[in-house]
Amino acid sequence: MHPQVELNLALILFLPWFTILAVLFWVYPRAPRTFARQAFDSASLLLALVAAAAGMYWSMANADRTFGHMWQQVLATSVAYGLFLLVITVALVVRWRWLRRLRAPAAAPAPSPSATPVSLP
């Protein structure tokens, strides 16, 4: 196997799954689709990919070779997938809280005049 392919094998094998997760992250929820949200989603996906690649390269360099050459690929795949999911999960929680906070003022009903308390003499 070509050394460059071997070094990037974990990322190559998980790229289809990363793409599916990235599309789901990008599409849902469908609204609001503002520029700020698109920038946040883009930065989150880029950070997830960079974290996965960095974790993969780190694990390839630091895997214990006494258990065989395959252990490098197993560790690289596990670390890359874990870091990608970690970044996406944190981004989901941050985005969910951010969008909930944006919707909260608009969703709060205005107090009606009949709902004001009346004091009795």
Secondary structure as GFF3:
##gff-version 3
##sequence-region A 1 121
A	DSSP	alpha_helix	3	7	.	.	.	ID=ss1
A	DSSP	alpha_helix	9	27	.	.	.	ID=ss2
A	DSSP	alpha_helix	35	62	.	.	.	ID=ss3
A	DSSP	three_ten_helix	65	67	.	.	.	ID=ss4
A	DSSP	alpha_helix	70	107	.	.	.	ID=ss5
A	DSSP	three_ten_helix	113	115	.	.	.	ID=ss6
###
